[in-house]
Amino acid sequence: MSKKVGILVGSLRKDSFTKFIAKEAAKLFPGGIDIEFVEIGHLPFYNQDFEDPATAPESHTAFRQQIEGLDGFIFATPEYNRSYTPALKNALDIASRPYGFSKWNGKPYAVLSVSPGAIGGFGANHHLRQVLMFLNMNPVQQPEAYIGNVTELIDDKGKLNSKTVTFLQTVVDALVAKL
Ligand SMILES: Cc1cc2nc3c(=O)[nH]c(=O)nc-3n(C[C@H](O)[C@H](O)[C@H](O)COP(=O)(O)O)c2cc1C
């Protein structure tokens, strides 16, 4: 049966560099693996009151079902104040609940942190990994992907430099090996 990989992008910005890098990574999967970009920007903030099915927003229920149907993930995030973004945290929290029914449990993932800055979103990457560890997910440990100085990696025609593409391929391959 073919595998499905979900890509969650922490930036909601239209011209997001992180989304750009995530789309480049999406092109590098082998045939037979379906790639799905998972929208997270429309999700209301998680509220524990919503665990009563009578009050759960439809979008939360649909999101949980979508995550349940996916076999692995790329989490691509910018760095916000040395952490990852609230939109992504909200998405993780929603599908982690109700308690005991997390949709993330055991699934493989790779993290891509992306920044115009030199240290490539290291803080975001590691905060995110800490949470995913608690969610009992299965990480691609190596290679670690800190995509720094991102504006310098894209030429004026919008093409990503070939060294970065080659590097992203190693990340994708490591995730595919875990599916
Ligand atoms: C609230 C906020 C906090 C930020 N904090 C950091 C930071 O800690 N480290 C960093 O490298 N860049 C930081 N930036 C700059 C982002 O890396 C930059 O805006 C980037 O383009 C956002 O990613 P995107 O292009 O995918 O939307 C911050 C930006 C915002 C809006």
The ligand as an ORCA input file, in Angstrom:
! r2SCAN-3c Opt
* xyz 0 1
  C       7.679     37.140     15.774
  C       8.964     36.874     15.026
  C      10.065     36.426     15.712
  C      11.241     36.098     15.009
  N      12.294     35.550     15.688
  C      13.335     35.057     14.991
  C      14.332     34.270     15.643
  O      14.295     34.004     16.832
  N      15.338     33.774     14.889
  C      15.410     33.991     13.535
  O      16.356     33.511     12.913
  N      14.504     34.747     12.899
  C      13.449     35.267     13.586
  N      12.472     35.980     12.942
  C      12.627     36.298     11.514
  C      12.103     35.167     10.662
  O      13.119     34.191     10.526
  C      11.717     35.717      9.282
  O      10.668     36.649      9.417
  C      11.343     34.601      8.325
  O      11.201     35.115      7.025
  C      10.051     33.920      8.775
  O       9.874     32.721      8.027
  P       8.919     32.643      6.747
  O       9.632     33.419      5.647
  O       8.843     31.209      6.438
  O       7.607     33.265      7.096
  C      11.310     36.312     13.603
  C      10.181     36.802     12.941
  C       9.023     37.077     13.621
  C       7.812     37.564     12.868
*
